[in-house]
Amino acid sequence: MDFIKKYIEDKKTILSPSTYAGYLHIYKTLHKFYGDNLKLKDVTYSHILDFYNYMKNEKHVKNNSIKRYKEVLSPALSLAYRDDLIPKNPFEFIPKLKREKSKQEYYNKNELEKLFEITDKTPIGLIVRVAAFYGFRRSEISGLRWKSIDFENKTITIENKVLNIKKEIICSEVLKTLSSNRTLPLLPEIEELLLKRKSEIEKNRVLYGACYNHKFDDYVFVNDVGDLYLPDFITHYFGDLLKKHNLKHIRFHDLRHSCASLLVANGVPMKNIQEWLGHSSYNLTADTYSHLDFESKKQSANVISKALSNEKTDSELDDEIEKLEQLLKEKQEQRRKKLMDAEM
């Protein structure tokens, strides 16, 4: 496993801090499973398969998470094979991991309204509303800056994120994917709350004076003394609120799914939802939320029912109505001409 550790360290300079931390976690898990006895030259197809089965059957890790281990193991072993450190690449015949659809938890409109009633009275009230209205990720919310909000042109832009790795606060302009960088309309109800929060922050700066932390002056979501609301704090505070008020348990990230479910329920096309959420591809959005798109299924059912029962579809009926209207106009014109000829 020393080779895997060296591979990760060699890539440190081109990895984001969060990815690097994730790779180190992967190494620790691999090392715990294989120990120090397994040498690089001895690694076989069976060793990798055994690890996959261990993660799936004993740790109950889903395929989507196991793929993260592949992201480290596969290129590392390919590099070893290229450099003649191993006689063959044991990853060559590893079966492809199938994507598993996980059940999405979300709040409906009524549940969100109840949630707002409770959270509006807490420090994370605006954070919860922004997450539900826009579907922003935790790191995107923590990283939202005032300069990214254009009150004149009514836009809000995601172009920064904040992570908390090993108690170190990392502010980064490198988002999860290129599509994560997005500019959306500034919704009136959110604009009003943001302006109110901006005024409160200005008052707190004066009130707390030298005790106020000016390090995060450009960040929207700070507490009364200027400290940044970090992703982990948001998660734990949110979970405690749900438990305290006996609300249905969801993760904070599920507010993103709640946003998407409302968009789907109101007939917003998947392409538009992809752009709103900042997904990297249309397929990701469709795979994640297509099961919620019941209206399109009803339309399909209506079409096939009419087609097989010899009933006319709406478009066919529209065509026939248009033809009848045209025929009526022609008849009226003929009648008008006859009357004019009779008068002459």
N, C-alpha and C positions, 0 to 999 in steps of 0.2 A: 504493500500500500504506500510505500515511500514515494514511488513513481507518481501516484495520483496526487499526493500532496505537493510534489515538486511541480507537476503540471499546473495545479491551481495557483501556486505562488508565481510561476512564470507569466500567468495571464492576469495577475493582479492589476497591473497598470492599465489594462484595457477594459476591465470590468467595473461596473458601477459598484459603489460600496455595498448596496443591498445584495447584488448578485454575488459578490465576493463572499459576503457573510453566509449566504445560502450555500455556496460551494464548500465552504469550510464545514458547515453542518453536515453536508453530504459525506465529506471525507470522514468525519467523526463516526457517522453511522456505519460506513463501510469498514472502517478500522475496528469498530466494536464487533462487527459480524465476522470478519476474516482474521482479525488479530495480526500478530507480527510474523507468523510462520509462513504465510502464503507469499511466494516470490513471484515477481512479474512474469518470468519465463515459464512458470508453472500454471498460470491462469488458463482455464479452459471454458468451453461453452457451458459445462455443467456448473462451474462455480458461479457464473452469472445467473443462470437459471435458478440455482438454489437460493441465491439472494432475492431474486424476484418473488419466488414462492414464499420465502420467509416474510418479506414485507407485506405480501398480500394476505397470507393465511394466518400469520401470527400477530402482525402489527395492524392488520386490517386497513392497509393503505390502498387507496384506489389507483387504478392505472394512470390517471392523469398526474398523480403525484410521483409515481414510480418513474414516469418519463423524465422527471428532473434528474434522477440518478443517471439515466441514460445520457443526458446532456453532458455529463462529466465523463462517465466511463467510456462511451463510444469514441469520442474524439481523442481521448487520452490513449486508448489502446490502438487506435488507427495511427497515431503518431509513433507509438512504440514499434508498430509493425513497419512503418515507413523507414524508421532508423535501424532496422534489423535487430531490435532488442528482443523481439519474440518471433518465432518461426511462422506464425499465422495469426490473423486477427480473430479472436474467439467470438467477437460480436457479429461476425458475418452471417451466422445462421440463427441468431436469436430471433424468435418470432416477434412480429410487430404487435405492439400493445394497442388494443382496441380502445377507442375513446368511449368513456362511460358518461352517460348523462346523469348528472346529479340532480336530485329534486330541489327545486328552488323554493325557498320560503319567502313570503312577502306579505305585506299588509294591503288590504283593500282600502278604498276611499274612506269608509266609515272608521276603520281601525286607525288610519293615519290621522284623521281629525281628532280622535280620542288621544292619540299619542301627542299631537301638537298641543292640546289643552294642558297636558302634564309638563311637557318639556319646555314650553314657552316661558314657564316660571323658573327655569333653571339656567345655569351658565351656558348650556349647550343647545338652547332653544333654537337659535338662528342656524347653528351647525346642522341640526336635525332637519330643519326646513330646507336648507340648501341641498342636503343629501337626497331628500325625497323629491324635490322639484327638479333637480338637475341630474341626479344619479352620479354625483362625483364620488370618487374613491376617497378613503380616509386621508391618504398622503396628499391628494390634490386639494382637499379642504384645508388641511394644516398649512399647505404651501400657498394658499390664495393670498395675493398681495393687492394693496389698494391701487397700484399702478396698472393692474390687470383689469380693473373695473372702469369702464368709460361711461360716466354718468351722462355725458353730453350726447353720445351716440347710442346710448342704451345697450351696451354689450358687456359681456363678462368672458374673460379668456383664461383658459387653463394652460399655463406655460411654466409651471414650477411645482415641485413637490417637496415635502419634508419627511424624512425618515428618522427614526430613533434606533440606532444600532449600538448595542452594548453601552447604553447611557450617553452616547454621542449623538448630538443633533446634526443631521446632515441635510442641508438645503441644496437642491439640485434642479437644474433646468432640463435634465435628461429624464423624460417621462417613460412610462411603461412601453409605449409604442409610439411611432410617428403620428398615428391617428389620435393619440391622447391629447396632442396639442390641438385645441379647438376653441373657436369663438362662438358663443351662443347669445341669443337675445337676453337682455337684462329684464327679467319679469317684474312688473310694477310692484307686486307685493313684496318681492325680495329686495327691490331697490329701496323701498320705504324703510324696511328693517335695517338694511345696510347703512343708510344715512343716519338712522337713529343710533346705531352702534358706533358709527364714526364720531358722532357728537359725544357719546358716553366716554369713548377712549380719550378724547381731547380733555374732557373734564377730569378724568382720572390722572392724566399726566400732571395737571396742575395740583390736584388734591394730594397725590403721593410724592410729589417733588423729587428729591434726591433718591428716594426709595424706588422710583419707577425704573423699570428695565427698558432702555431705549434701543436695545440690540435688535428688536423685532418691530421697529416703528412702522415699517411698510407692510406688515402682515395684518390681515383682517382679524383672525381668530386668536386673540390674546386675552389673558385674564385681566383683572382690574389693576394689577401692578406691572403689566406688560410682558409677562411670561407667555411663551407660545403654548397653545393647546396641541399636544403631541398626539399622534394616532393611537398609541396605546391607552392614553388617558381617556380619549373619546370612546374607545371600545368598552373599557371597564365602567366608565360612568354611565354609559348608555345601558349596559347590561344590568347594572345595579338599579337603575330607574325602572326598568321593566319588571324586575323581581319585586321591587318595593310596592309597585302599584298593580301587581297581579295581571300584567299584560302578557299577551302571547309572546313566547320567547322567539326572537329572531336576532341574527347578528346585525351589527351596525351596517355591514356591507349589504345586507338584504334590503336596506332602503334603496339601494341602486336597483335591485330586482323589482321592488315595489314601484319605482318610477317607470321602469320598462313595462311592467304589467298594465299600468294605467294607460300608457301610450298605445299598447297593443289593443286593449279593450276599447279604446276610442278610435280605432281604425287607422292609426298612424302606420304608414308603410315601414317594413323592416329596414329598408335602406336609410330612411330618415332616423329611425331609432339607432341604427349603427353609428351614424354621424353624431347624434345627440350624446350617446354614451362614450364615444371615442373608441369603439372596438376596432381592432386591426383589420377585420374582414367582415363581409356580409355573411359568410357562412357561419362565423362564430355567433353572430346575433341570431340568425335563423335557427341554428342548432339549439341555442339556449332558450329561446322564447317562442318558437313556433307552436309548442303545445298549448300556448295561451291564446293563439289566434283562432278562436272558435268561430268568429263572424265569417272569416273567409271559407271555413268548412261549411257553414250554413249556406253560403252563396253557391258553393260547388254542389251541395246536395240539392239545392233548388234547381240548378241548371240541369243536372243529370236526371232529376225527377221529371221535369218538363220535357226533356228530350226523349225519354223512354215512354212517356205517357202521351206522346203526340201533342202535348201542350206547347204553346208558343212561348219562347223566351221573351223577356222584356225588350230586347233589341229588335226581335222580329216583329213584335207588336208595334213598336215605334215606327218601323219601316212601313208597316201596313197603314198606320194612321197617317203618316206623311203622304202616302200614295192616295189615300182617300181625300185628304185635304186638297191635294193638287187636282184631283178629278173634280172636286166640288168647285174649285176656282174656275176650271175650264168650263163647267156647265153654267156657272153664273155669267161668265164672259159671253158665252153663246146666247144666253137669254137676253143679255143687255144689248147685243148687236141686233137681235130680232126685234126688240122694242124700238130701237133707233130706226131700223128699216121701216117699221110700220108707221112711225110718226112722219117719215118723209113721204 
